[in-house]
Amino acid sequence: MAHIELLDETLRDGQQSLWGMRMQAGMALPVTPILDQTGFRVIDLTGSSMFEVLIKYCRENPWEGLDLLVESMPNTPIRGGMRSNASVTFGVTPDALMDVWMRQLNEHGCRSFWVYDVLFNIDKMHRLAGVAKQYGSEVAGAIMFTLSPVHTDAYYADKADKLSACDDIDTLLLYDTAGVLDKERMQTLIPAIRDKARGKPIEFHSNNILGLSGKAYCDAIELGINILHTASRPMANSSSVPSTESMVRNLEMLGHTHDIDSSKLAPVAEHFEAVGKAAGFPVNQHNEYNVLASQHQIPGGMLGTMREQLKQHNLSHRIDEVLEETARVRKELGYPGMATPFSQLVGTQAVVNTVTGKRYETIPDEVIQYVAGYYGEPAGPVDPDIKDRILNHHRARHVLAHPPEDPSLSDLRKQYGTQDDDELILRALIPEADLEKMRAAGPVKRDFPLLSSPELTLAQRLLKVAKSPAVQIESAKLNLSLRR
């Protein structure tokens, strides 16, 4: 039997997958002290895309919110995450800005990090790990898993060897964005990674898109993995990770030990269920098994975004066409791993191909950059005919003539007119107009109104069926008027 540590994903992958990264600090602060006392190894909290969403759509200062959340959880290491060569953008970010991003997350109290690169630019991952180590922080080097003919055991063992060779990498993180790992595949994959891990612990993160990740976690334990990523039940499953509640029960049934105080789980779950319902966000989600999902391997959060975009253009009925085209484009582009940015690049190209009916007539600049090698070396060869079509596209000449710049930190501070590195990051990543609206919104709110009552529930139901544009309800405790 093994001792299993759990890493909490409620505030990061759970809300990223189910709530589109729109969890504001005040939605979590009432229960983060309980999370802090639950016994998690680490609490995953933030990333650059969340900064963008909080500013643009929630008008919330992410640095201020981060400080409040970190302060509320003093007993558990707080994790931040980053792609090795980009922050927010689907393009490429200068190395100097990535180093500043890592430093400032440390300055704000994060002491655990996961660093990933779908194309495994190992040198960049090592460099960022070295910055984190200046603060004594823990670093997980991510091995982003995907099913394809080119992603073999030998391929991943090579990446594990190169990551674990760095003294600044503390753990390896096997990250299955599509939730496709089953016991048969893991029986050769995990031993191959362990053989090259130099004894470093291996974490496992699997988004439960196919409904198989809970079983995969149990199987992974048999193969020597002892750190699992879970989330509070309302924020778990579907495109998120398995629930903490289910995994704690499974561990106990299998005779394993853990550090989780189960009495702390219910109040956290009850809080996020109430907040999600009040905010109109999905909670307590589950997916059914879907063979097509194992072919296109689009991460759950992106799949939701894709469905919403098609809906806005009255094209919801074409979702299966888009998903089938996604699988085809992925193969033609050399089977890039389906995580940011390549899940977005492949998915966007598939949507354009499907909607226009003319494959690769319109090509995003980032797809051209990928084929040109700006992101790194593709895992597999790009289809020669498709490669020629992309590099001979009318946009290719402009894109190839303007490769990503790599200015120094000094140049960046001059460019954005600030010596404050918190402000530098915001100015470099977010348009000034959005920053002005964020500042005008005032300080971060420390709670979230839970608009819930029997009368309100009744009014919401009436609005759905009533022909009248307005509903009014009066009771001893409530006088409520609602209009469409």
Secondary structure as UniProt FT lines:
FT   STRAND          5..8
FT   HELIX           10..14
FT   HELIX           15..19
FT   TURN            20..21
FT   HELIX           25..28
FT   TURN            29..31
FT   HELIX           32..36
FT   TURN            37..39
FT   STRAND          42..47
FT   HELIX           48..58
FT   HELIX           62..72
FT   TURN            74..75
FT   STRAND          78..83
FT   TURN            84..85
FT   HELIX           95..107
FT   TURN            108..109
FT   STRAND          112..116
FT   TURN            118..119
FT   HELIX           122..133
FT   TURN            134..136
FT   STRAND          138..145
FT   HELIX           153..164
FT   TURN            167..168
FT   STRAND          171..176
FT   TURN            177..178
FT   HELIX           183..195
FT   TURN            196..199
FT   STRAND          202..206
FT   TURN            209..210
FT   HELIX           213..222
FT   TURN            223..224
FT   STRAND          227..231
FT   HELIX           233..235
FT   TURN            238..239
FT   HELIX           244..253
FT   TURN            254..255
FT   HELIX           262..264
FT   HELIX           265..279
FT   HELIX           291..296
FT   HELIX           300..312
FT   TURN            313..314
FT   HELIX           316..318
FT   HELIX           319..332
FT   TURN            333..334
FT   TURN            340..341
FT   HELIX           342..356
FT   TURN            359..361
FT   HELIX           365..371
FT   TURN            372..375
FT   HELIX           384..391
FT   TURN            394..395
FT   HELIX           396..401
FT   HELIX           409..416
FT   HELIX           421..429
FT   HELIX           432..440
FT   HELIX           454..465
FT   STRAND          470..474
FT   STRAND          479..483
//
